[in-house]
Amino acid sequence: MSADLRAEWLRKSCGELHRGHVKIYLDACCLNRLTDDQDQQRIAEEAEAVEQILRLLRANTIEWLSSTALEAETSNNPDPERRREVQVLLLLATNTIPLDGPIVERAKGLEAVGYGAFDALHLSSAEAGEANVLLTTDDRFIKRAMRRVGSPRVRVVNPVEWLREQGV
């Protein structure tokens, strides 16, 4: 990607909180971070970032877009307690994007270029919901999107990094 394109992409997605209404999409990795073992520093930092983002949501500073794909992925969690905790969090979502033909077709295209099935569904749902950013703790997902594989129309970033960019 050229330096001009990268600068434009970053300009569109950085500092959203200071420009007004912000739509975020949290994937399952972010939500599960809250119930992961907090002994590792990175996990603890990411969990704190997700908690901070949820506080922004409760303060009506941001809008949280969820999706039926996120609900489906959550329902696959084999740990019933962790599954329930995330399902309760999903009730806080401002809007839930239902899967439709265009979202599924876009996801199939993203999967064909290397995204995981749920990552592709999350990205295509975030695009359909016109999210400003998709937050994940999945490094491979972030790197693939940063390389512009599949031409993502939503920036994919770690929640810790995103909060730093926002000055929070």
C-alpha positions, 0 to 999 in steps of 0.5 A, spaced: 500 500 500 502 506 498 504 511 503 498 516 501 493 510 501 495 508 508 495 515 511 488 516 508 486 510 511 489 512 518 486 519 518 479 516 517 480 511 523 484 515 528 482 520 533 474 518 532 472 519 539 474 527 538 470 527 532 464 525 534 459 519 533 464 512 533 461 505 531 466 500 533 465 492 532 468 488 538 470 481 535 469 474 540 477 475 541 476 481 545 470 479 549 473 473 551 479 477 553 475 479 559 475 471 562 482 469 559 487 468 565 490 475 567 497 472 569 500 475 562 501 482 562 498 483 555 492 479 556 491 483 562 492 490 558 487 487 553 482 486 558 483 492 561 482 496 554 476 492 553 473 494 560 475 501 558 471 501 551 465 498 555 465 504 559 465 508 553 459 505 551 455 506 557 457 513 557 454 513 550 461 515 547 461 510 542 456 505 539 457 498 539 456 494 533 455 486 534 452 481 529 449 474 528 456 472 526 458 474 533 452 471 537 454 464 533 461 464 534 460 465 542 455 460 542 460 455 540 464 456 546 465 450 550 466 453 557 458 454 559 460 460 564 465 464 559 459 463 554 454 466 558 458 471 560 460 473 553 452 472 551 450 477 557 455 482 554 452 482 547 446 484 550 449 491 551 451 492 543 447 498 540 446 494 534 446 487 531 448 486 524 444 480 521 447 476 516 444 477 509 446 475 502 451 481 501 455 480 508 455 472 506 458 473 499 463 478 502 465 474 507 466 468 502 471 473 498 475 474 504 475 467 506 478 465 499 484 470 500 486 467 507 481 470 513 478 465 517 471 464 517 469 468 523 474 473 522 471 474 515 464 474 517 466 479 523 469 484 517 464 483 512 459 485 518 463 491 520 463 493 513 456 493 512 454 496 519 459 502 517 463 501 523 469 506 524 474 500 527 474 493 528 477 491 534 480 484 535 486 481 539 488 476 534 495 478 531 494 474 525 487 478 523 490 485 524 496 483 520 492 481 514 488 487 514 494 491 515 496 488 509 490 490 505 488 483 504 481 483 501 481 490 501 478 491 508 473 497 508 474 497 516 480 498 520 482 492 524 486 494 530 488 491 537 483 495 543 490 497 547 492 501 540 486 504 539 485 507 546 492 510 545 490 513 539 484 516 542 488 519 547 484 515 552 
